[in-house]
Amino acid sequence: MIGKLEHENHGPVLCVVGARPNFMKMAPILRALAGHEPPVPALLAHTGQHYDRDMNDRLFEELRLPRPDINLEVGSGTHAVQTAEVMKRFEPVVDESGPSCILVVGDVNSTLACTLVGVKKGIPVAHVEAGLRSFDRNMPEEINRVLTDQVADILYTSERGALDNLLREGISPARVEFVGNVMIDSLMANREHARRPAEVLEAAGFDPSIAASPSGYAVVTLHRPSNVDREETLRPLLETLREASRRLPLIFALHPRTRANIGRFGLDDLVAGKRIALAPPQGYLEMLGLMAGARLVLTDSGGMQEETTALGIPCLTLRENTERPITVEQGTNTLVGRDDRAILGGIAEIMEGGGKRGCTPELWDGHAAERIASHLAARLAARGNA
Ligand code: UD1
C-alpha cells in the first residue's frame, strides 16, 4: 500500500469534510499544512452532508475554516444514498484536481465514501483519527471506521490503544503514525474565545441566571440513532433527564434528528418547563463555553467525550460502549448507558463527590495537526524525489 506514495504526483492534498464533527478536526490541519515550511498545497472539499446554518456555516466561521474550494451539496439521505452520492460527485473532483493525497477525518459517511473513491483511483489516502473502535457493528460510524482503516494508506491515531485495534485487523504498523488528537488542537486554539455560558443562554432566549445556579448546570446532547430513533429508547431517556433536572438545570442542545423525533413521538411535554433549556445546535465557541462552565455533561457524542476530558469536566456518556476508551481510563468520562439508575447515580456522585478528576492523555497537547503536516510533507517529498 505504501508503495503508492512512491508514484509521481505533485498535486494538492485534497482535504474532505462532510459533517459537523469533521470541521473542528480539519481546521487545525489546514492551518498546519499552510504554516508548514515550505507550505503544503491543499484544497478543501465539503460534501454537504451537514448543511444547516446551525450545523455548518456557524462552525465554519467560528473555527476560521476557509470557504471550501469544492462543494458537493449532497445533503441528507439514507446511508446508501448519501454514501453513493458522495462517491459519484467526488470522483470527478479527484480527476480534475489531481491530488497527491486525499486526507479524510473521523468516521462519518463522507469519510468512507471519499476514501473508497481515492483508493480505487490509486490516490494515497490519509485517515486522521484512525483505529478507534467501539466494537459495536450496529453503529454506522463503526462500519465507516473499520472499512476506511482497511484501505487507507496512512493512519494517524489519536491514542496509543488504536494501534492494537489496527494490528488485530491485520494492518501493518508501518501504515500507522501516533500523532495525538486534532480535536484538542481546536479546543486549545479556541479556549480563550469560548463564549460565556450566561451570554449563550441569553442569545438562545433563556434566563441567563441558569448559568449561575448554585447547583451548577448540566449540558446535554443526544443524537445517536440507537438512542433517539425509536420511541422505546427516547422516551425513557427523556424521562430520566426530566428526573435529573430536579437536581440541576439542564441545557439541552438539540440535534435536528432528535428535535424531529421528539415531535414525531409526541414527547415535547417531557422536556418542557423551566429546568430544561431546549436550545438549537450550538456553535463551536458556544458549546465550548457551555461545557467549560458546566458541573457535568451528559452526552452520546464522540467528540464531547474527548473535549470534557481535555477540559477536566465530568462526563456521563449515554452509551454502552465507547470507541474512545482513553477518556474513561485516563479522563473524566464514565459510561452509563441508558439505565436510569446508572445515569441518576452518576449525577448524584458528581454532585456529592465532584466526579472523576482525570488527566490529559498523551499528545493531546495542541500540536497534533503540526505533526500530521510534517509527516505528510516528508512522505510527499520522499515520493517526489523518488
Ligand atoms: C452524522 C454522522 C455522525 C455524527 C453526526 C454529528 C454518519 C453516519 N453520521 O450523523 O457520525 O456524529 O453527523 O452531527 O455520517 N439534518 C439537518 N440539517 C443538517 C444536517 C442534518 O436538518 O445540516 C437532519 C437530516 O435531515 C437528517 C438528520 O438531521 O434527518 C440526521 O442527519 P445525518 O447527516 O443523516 O446524520 P447525523 O445524525 O447528523
Residues whose N, C-alpha, C, O or C-beta is under 5 A from the ligand:
A	BS01	UD1	A19 R20 P21 Q49 H50 Y51 D52 M55 S76 G77 D107 V108 N109 P140 E141 H223 P256 R257
